[in-house]
Structures are given as structure tokens and as C-alpha cells.
């Protein structure tokens, strides 16, 4: 018989701690819900077999660095990042703690992986990388309203990747004989003011860069653009579901469900250095026909036939 003292000395394995790091509005749980669903499918239940630390969700890019430094002190097992800026902040803070990134940037280009197939460090994840995404978004705008010539590209200059990618927008616009005008929004409090000024600046349409600040505050940015009366294209269907006109891009929620699979692999002992980055292969076209009607736009049949999601 094994003495009871032996059992008393045995300790239950600690529950792994997974932290999330990105810009969040405070009331938006879309990404967290998808991450929880993905973890649950892998056998990890929040509060029972995994702990999700949400204290590092912040309201602006500038606070990501402090947030991740607080995480490191907590001895987190895995950090899940959304967006290139959050990923870079996490990687700068630690080369040891495993990081799972969900991002539209190229992990090799931004310097967090040696290659997509063999990252070689402590970062792996899901990338929505596609060289023609911005061009396709402008093409959709052109199909919906061919008379468009001047497009305001709304971006956050606090993100190095968003600012750098403006050249991609300019190249894509040139092929359609568009003129691109960068419009900067750094904070949630700037959204209404900046968007309200665009109709007086000889702007024909708006393209919202797929940044995490805008995703977090998509209800507000869609409402502001709707009030402006300008047609707009967005980075994912969540904006269109919120009332935006049209979007072309990845399914962000699916990206987080896939990220949960990688988190589970790491918790079971796999090293990020040898876990390949997964690239999104499906990109969705979404259209809100009610918004189109409100803007006096007759949605082309070609768009309706191509659309993966139609909101009305």
C-alpha cells in the first residue's frame, strides 16, 4: 500500500497560462470567442485546463510594449498576438516565451521568422499574407462605382507595417487610374473627426487598412463612414456585418481557431521554431446590399455572384 503521505506530496500539474496581446475596444470579444472555440476543440477549457490572461489587451499600439513586459513577469506559457505591431512588441520583449501570431504581415519580412516553413525562433502562427489583397479591394470598389478616382486610404501611422504598405496601395491604384490619399488615424477618439472631414476633401471613396485598431473599433468607424455618405471597402466581413459596404479579405475568426491548434501543439511540447507558419488560402468577398441601396448604388450582378457573404 502506498502511504497517504506520498499522495499528499504529489502536486497537480499547473494549469497552462495563455495570454492575448492586441488592441481591443474593451467590449469586442470576437477574437477571444474564436480562440476559446479553437482551444476547446483541442481539449483545453478556459478556467479548467487553460487560463486565458486578457490583462494585456490595450486601447492603442503605444501601450503594447508595456503590456507585454507585464506578461513576461507573469511567466506566461504562450502569447497569442493579433497584428504585426503586437507581434513585434512581443518578439522584442522575449526570445524565449513561445508566441503565436495572427497577422496580415509577412513574418520573414518583419523579422520574426527565418522562413514560413521553419520559423527558427520563438514565433509561429497564422499569416493572411497575400500580395494582391489591396489591389483586389480597389478593384471591388471600382466594380461597384466605376466613377471613383480619389480614394482615401485610412491607416494608423503608429504601425510601421501600415505606413510601409501605402506604396502597395499606390501601385494598385495606379493600375486603375485612381489617386490614393493617405489619411492617418492614431486613436479611437480621432475616428469621427477625421472621417467627417473627408467629404470636404474631394474624396470619392474610402479604403480602410486592415489594422487591429480599426478592427477593434469597427462599429464606430463604419458608423462614421456611413454618415459621410462615401462608399468604402474594408479588410474583412466583420465590417460589412456591422453595416459597411463591401470587404475582401480573410476570415479573422477562422485564423484564431487555427491559431488555437498551434497553441495546443506548443502546450503539448512542440517548439515554435519547427512549427510552420500557416497561410490563409481562402479570402472572402462580402457585400451589404442595404448599405449599397442607402448610398444609391446598384450592386453589380458580378459582385453578387462572387460574394461569399451577402448582408441585407
C-alpha positions in Angstrom: 0.0 0.0 0.0 1.3 3.5 -0.9 1.3 5.7 2.2 -1.1 8.6 2.1 1.8 11.0 2.7 3.0 10.2 -0.8 -0.3 11.4 -2.3 -0.1 14.5 -0.2 3.3 15.3 -1.5 2.2 15.0 -5.1 1.1 18.2 -6.7 -1.3 18.7 -9.5 0.2 19.9 -12.8 -0.2 23.7 -13.0 -2.8 24.9 -15.5 -1.0 26.4 -18.5 -1.3 30.2 -18.9 -2.0 31.7 -22.4 -2.0 35.4 -22.8 -3.5 37.5 -25.6 -1.9 40.7 -26.8 -3.6 43.1 -29.2 -5.6 46.3 -29.5 -9.1 45.8 -28.3 -12.1 48.1 -27.8 -13.0 46.6 -24.4 -16.3 45.2 -25.4 -15.3 43.2 -28.5 -14.8 39.5 -27.8 -14.9 38.2 -31.4 -11.3 37.1 -31.4 -11.4 35.7 -27.9 -14.5 33.7 -28.7 -12.9 32.1 -31.7 -9.7 31.4 -29.8 -11.7 29.7 -27.0 -13.6 27.7 -29.5 -10.4 26.5 -31.1 -8.8 25.7 -27.8 -11.9 23.8 -26.7 -11.8 21.7 -29.9 -8.2 20.8 -28.8 -9.3 19.8 -25.3 -8.4 23.0 -23.5 -11.3 24.5 -21.5 -10.8 28.0 -20.1 -10.7 28.0 -16.3 -10.4 24.2 -16.1 -7.4 23.2 -18.3 -6.1 26.5 -19.5 -6.1 30.0 -18.2 -6.5 32.9 -20.6 -4.9 36.1 -19.5 -6.7 39.1 -21.0 -5.0 41.9 -19.0 -2.7 42.7 -21.9 -5.5 43.9 -24.2 -4.9 47.6 -24.8 -6.6 50.5 -26.5 -3.7 51.7 -28.6 -0.5 50.5 -30.2 1.8 52.6 -28.0 0.7 50.6 -24.9 1.6 47.2 -26.4 5.2 47.3 -25.2 4.3 47.9 -21.5 1.6 45.2 -21.7 3.9 42.5 -23.0 6.6 43.4 -20.4 4.0 42.8 -17.7 3.2 39.4 -19.3 6.8 38.3 -19.2 6.9 38.9 -15.5 3.9 36.6 -15.1 5.7 33.6 -16.6 3.1 33.0 -19.3 3.4 29.8 -21.3 2.2 31.1 -24.7 1.4 34.6 -26.0 -1.1 34.9 -28.8 -0.7 38.2 -30.8 -3.0 39.8 -33.3 -1.3 42.0 -35.8 2.2 42.8 -36.8 2.7 45.6 -34.2 1.7 43.3 -31.3 3.9 40.5 -32.7 6.9 42.8 -33.0 6.4 44.1 -29.4 6.2 40.6 -28.1 9.2 39.4 -30.0 11.3 42.4 -28.9 10.4 41.6 -25.3 11.2 37.9 -25.3 13.1 35.4 -27.4 12.1 32.6 -25.1 8.4 32.6 -24.5 6.5 31.0 -27.4 4.5 33.4 -29.5 1.6 32.5 -31.8 0.9 35.4 -34.2 -2.2 36.0 -36.3 -1.1 38.7 -38.8 -1.5 40.0 -42.3 2.2 40.8 -42.5 5.0 38.6 -43.8 6.7 37.1 -40.7 10.0 36.9 -42.6 9.9 40.5 -43.9 9.2 41.9 -40.4 12.0 39.9 -38.9 10.2 37.4 -36.6 10.9 34.2 -38.6 13.7 32.8 -40.8 11.2 31.3 -43.2 7.5 30.4 -43.2 8.2 26.6 -43.3 10.8 26.7 -40.4 10.5 29.9 -38.3 13.6 29.1 -36.4 12.8 31.2 -33.3 10.0 31.5 -30.7 7.3 32.8 -33.2 5.0 30.9 -35.3 1.3 31.4 -36.3 -1.2 32.2 -39.0 -0.5 34.8 -41.7 -3.1 36.3 -44.0 -0.3 37.2 -46.4 -1.4 37.8 -50.0 0.4 40.1 -52.4 -2.7 41.3 -54.2 -5.2 41.9 -51.4 -5.1 45.7 -51.6 -5.3 45.6 -55.4 -8.4 43.3 -55.2 -10.1 45.6 -52.7 -9.7 48.6 -55.0 -10.9 46.5 -57.9 -14.1 45.7 -56.0 -14.6 49.4 -55.3 -14.1 50.2 -59.0 -16.6 47.5 -59.9 -19.2 48.9 -57.6 -18.7 52.6 -58.5 -16.6 53.0 -61.7 -16.5 56.8 -61.5 -14.2 56.7 -58.4 -10.9 58.5 -58.9 -9.7 59.7 -55.4 -9.6 57.1 -52.6 -8.7 57.9 -49.0 -6.7 55.1 -47.5 -7.2 55.2 -43.8 -4.3 53.9 -41.8 -2.6 54.1 -38.4 0.9 55.6 -38.6 1.7 54.1 -35.2 2.0 50.8 -37.1 5.2 50.6 -39.1 3.7 48.0 -41.4 0.6 50.0 -42.2 2.6 53.1 -43.1 5.0 51.0 -45.3 2.2 49.3 -47.2 0.9 52.6 -48.5 3.2 52.0 -51.5 1.3 48.9 -52.3 -1.9 50.8 -52.4 -0.4 53.4 -54.6 0.8 50.8 -57.1 -2.6 49.1 -57.1 -4.4 52.4 -57.6 -2.2 53.5 -60.5 -3.4 50.4 -62.5 -7.0 51.6 -62.0 -6.2 55.3 -62.7 -7.0 56.1 -59.0 -5.3 58.6 -56.8 -4.6 57.4 -53.3 -4.6 59.9 -50.4 -3.3 58.5 -47.0 -5.4 59.5 -44.1 -4.0 59.0 -40.6 -6.0 57.9 -37.5 -3.9 57.1 -34.4 -6.6 56.8 -31.7 -10.2 55.7 -31.4 -11.0 59.3 -30.3 -9.8 60.5 -33.8 -12.2 58.4 -35.9 -15.3 60.5 -36.0 -13.4 63.8 -36.5 -11.1 62.6 -39.3 -13.8 60.7 -41.2 -16.3 63.6 -41.0 -13.8 65.8 -42.8 -13.3 63.6 -45.9 -16.3 64.6 -47.9 -15.0 68.2 -48.0 -11.6 67.0 -49.3 -12.7 65.9 -52.8 -12.7 62.2 -51.8 -14.7 59.7 -53.8 -14.3 56.6 -51.7 -12.5 55.2 -48.6 -10.4 52.1 -48.2 -9.8 51.1 -44.5 -6.5 49.4 -44.0 -6.8 46.0 -42.2 -5.3 47.2 -38.9 -6.2 45.9 -35.5 -7.2 49.4 -34.1 -9.8 49.7 -36.8 -11.0 46.1 -36.4 -11.4 46.7 -32.7 -13.5 49.8 -33.3 -15.2 48.7 -36.5 -18.7 49.6 -35.3 -17.6 53.2 -34.8 -15.6 53.5 -38.0 -18.4 52.0 -40.1 -20.9 54.4 -38.5 -18.7 57.4 -39.2 -18.1 56.4 -42.8 -21.9 55.7 -43.3 -22.6 59.2 -42.0 -20.1 60.6 -44.5 -22.1 59.1 -47.4 -18.9 57.8 -49.1 -18.6 54.2 -50.3 -15.9 52.2 -48.6 -14.1 48.9 -48.8 -12.8 47.1 -45.7 -10.4 44.3 -44.8 -12.9 41.6 -43.6 -16.5 40.7 -43.4 -17.0 41.8 -39.8 -17.1 45.4 -41.0 -19.8 44.6 -43.6 -21.8 42.7 -41.0 -21.6 45.9 -38.9 -23.1 47.9 -41.8 -20.0 48.6 -44.0 -20.5 48.5 -47.8 -18.0 45.8 -49.0 -15.0 43.9 -47.9 -12.4 41.5 -49.3 -10.1 39.6 -47.0 -9.5 36.6 -44.7 -11.9 35.2 -42.2 -10.3 36.5 -39.0 -12.2 34.2 -36.7 -11.0 31.2 -38.6 -7.5 32.5 -38.2 -7.8 32.5 -34.4 -9.4 29.0 -34.4 -6.4 27.8 -36.4 -4.0 29.6 -34.1 -5.5 27.6 -31.2 -4.3 24.4 -32.9 -0.7 25.8 -32.8 -1.1 26.9 -29.2 -2.2 23.4 -28.3 0.8 21.9 -30.1 3.1 24.2 -28.1 1.4 23.3 -24.8 2.0 19.7 -25.6 5.7 20.2 -26.1 6.3 21.3 -29.7 8.7 24.2 -30.3 7.6 27.2 -32.4 11.0 27.1 -34.2 9.8 24.0 -36.1 6.1 24.7 -36.4 5.5 26.2 -39.9 3.5 29.3 -40.3 0.2 28.6 -41.9 -1.0 30.8 -44.7 -4.7 31.6 -45.3 -5.8 30.2 -48.6 -9.4 31.5 -48.6 -10.4 35.1 -48.9 -14.0 36.2 -48.7 -15.9 38.9 -50.6 -18.8 40.4 -48.5 -21.4 43.0 -49.6 -24.1 44.8 -47.6 -26.9 45.4 -50.1 -28.8 47.6 -47.7 -25.9 49.9 -47.3 -25.4 49.9 -51.1 -29.1 51.0 -51.6 -28.7 53.7 -49.0 -25.7 55.1 -51.0 -27.7 54.9 -54.2 -25.5 52.1 -55.6 -26.9 49.3 -57.7 -24.8 46.3 -56.8 -23.4 44.8 -60.0 -24.6 41.2 -60.6 -20.9 40.2 -61.0 -20.3 41.2 -57.3 -23.4 39.4 -56.0 -22.5 36.2 -57.8 -18.9 36.3 -56.5 -19.9 37.3 -52.9 -19.2 34.7 -50.2 -21.4 36.7 -47.8 -24.4 38.9 -48.6 -25.8 41.0 -45.7 -29.2 42.7 -46.1 
